[in-house]
Amino acid sequence: MAEAERIIGTPDIPDAAGAEPEQPGSDDAGTPSPDERPRGKRRIFVLFTVAALAYALDLVSKMIVVAKLEHHAPIEIIGDWLKFEAIRNAGAAFGMGEAFTVIFTVIAASVIVVIARLARKLYSLPWAIALGLLLGGALGNLTDRIFRSPGVFEGAVVDFIAPKHFAVFNLADSAIVCGGILIVLLSFKGLDPDGTVHKD
């Protein structure tokens, strides 16, 4: 929780009347700290562009799979090492936890809300890409949860990418995993969503 609060932060609160807010990353002499990066412009446009692209690719791919591949034999892409095989997954990513469909739906919705909160102070381009991938993937699978059978918030996600000896997944799962990996790497490098660099 402490790490989440540090990243999300709180809205800026102005000081007493006439007082200017303290500039982050500056010492008493007004010199920027060497480990702080300039914020530059907000990256909200990048965030939503990446999210829209990830969401659109996932949605279109699932529409094609349902129309052309469901109830048909799998299509071999690289021999038996990689196939396209349509399945309905009531669990989380990669077919895990089928008994908790509603819980996973709530988690996906919560992720979207958290990303929306982060967007207001997003100045880092890599973070914008990472969060955009997460947002697009979460929206893609959440759309299935809401609109597909057997019912609202209990819908089964369409999966179709089937590597040998691995779980079947979709493009939304891929976007979520790639976004998560990128966030871990950015955290290790000490880069925050607001563009500043910290040293723990």
Disulfide bonds with the S-S distance in Angstrom:
none
